[in-house]
Amino acid sequence: MHPSAQKVDDAAQQLGLAIEIVEFAQTTRTAQEAADAIGCQVAQIVKSLCFAVSEEAVVCLVSGANQLDEKKLAALCGVGRKQVQRADAEFVKAQTGFSIGGVPPFGHSQPLRIFIDEDLLTFDVVWAAAGTPFAVFAISPTTLQTASNGTIADLKR
């Protein structure tokens, strides 16, 4: 198992979760690529989007079928829209400990504020990144919320 995927597995175990990480030969970096590899709906893919909100890292776990509305994120964070910026690769790696395309919902290098797209709750199982652009794991939305300590919100555009 890739070392970054192992970090996710270790974090899951520390949270008392038994997850099965699936690694693919092809990339699962995008929601469509992940859905194709897994054989599920794009909406069941958990996109981990990282933003710099007034210099603080905020992770949004968004359904693969949705686009995030940055105005809604700004309102949830109590800031103006201009204070919400899509994080670059260096910021994401520094704040989460993972590279873009593989950011998991938990196991970050430091505690982060997390919001979860309410549309993910319509599924019994969703699929999240497991530390690399080639690894994912299945999780129920309620367990996802508990494990990530995320706040359920209307995030879609």
Secondary structure in CASP SS format (residue, H / E / C, confidence):
PFRMAT SS
TARGET T0000
AUTHOR 0000-0000-0000
METHOD secondary structure of the structure
MODEL  1
M C 1.00
H C 1.00
P H 1.00
S H 1.00
A H 1.00
Q H 1.00
K H 1.00
V H 1.00
D H 1.00
D H 1.00
A H 1.00
A H 1.00
Q H 1.00
Q H 1.00
L C 1.00
G C 1.00
L C 1.00
A C 1.00
I C 1.00
E C 1.00
I E 1.00
V E 1.00
E E 1.00
F C 1.00
A C 1.00
Q C 1.00
T C 1.00
T C 1.00
R C 1.00
T C 1.00
A H 1.00
Q H 1.00
E H 1.00
A H 1.00
A H 1.00
D H 1.00
A H 1.00
I H 1.00
G C 1.00
C C 1.00
Q C 1.00
V H 1.00
A H 1.00
Q H 1.00
I E 1.00
V E 1.00
K E 1.00
S E 1.00
L E 1.00
C E 1.00
F E 1.00
A E 1.00
V E 1.00
S C 1.00
E C 1.00
E E 1.00
A E 1.00
V E 1.00
V E 1.00
C E 1.00
L E 1.00
V E 1.00
S E 1.00
G C 1.00
A C 1.00
N C 1.00
Q C 1.00
L E 1.00
D C 1.00
E H 1.00
K H 1.00
K H 1.00
L H 1.00
A H 1.00
A H 1.00
L H 1.00
C H 1.00
G C 1.00
V C 1.00
G C 1.00
R H 1.00
K H 1.00
Q H 1.00
V E 1.00
Q E 1.00
R E 1.00
A C 1.00
D C 1.00
A H 1.00
E H 1.00
F H 1.00
V H 1.00
K H 1.00
A H 1.00
Q H 1.00
T H 1.00
G C 1.00
F C 1.00
S C 1.00
I C 1.00
G C 1.00
G C 1.00
V C 1.00
P C 1.00
P C 1.00
F C 1.00
G C 1.00
H C 1.00
S C 1.00
Q C 1.00
P C 1.00
L C 1.00
R E 1.00
I E 1.00
F E 1.00
I E 1.00
D E 1.00
E H 1.00
D H 1.00
L H 1.00
L H 1.00
T H 1.00
F C 1.00
D C 1.00
V C 1.00
V E 1.00
W E 1.00
A E 1.00
A E 1.00
A C 1.00
G C 1.00
T C 1.00
P C 1.00
F C 1.00
A E 1.00
V E 1.00
F E 1.00
A E 1.00
I E 1.00
S C 1.00
P H 1.00
T H 1.00
T H 1.00
L H 1.00
Q H 1.00
T H 1.00
A H 1.00
S H 1.00
N C 1.00
G C 1.00
T E 1.00
I E 1.00
A E 1.00
D C 1.00
L C 1.00
K E 1.00
R C 1.00
END
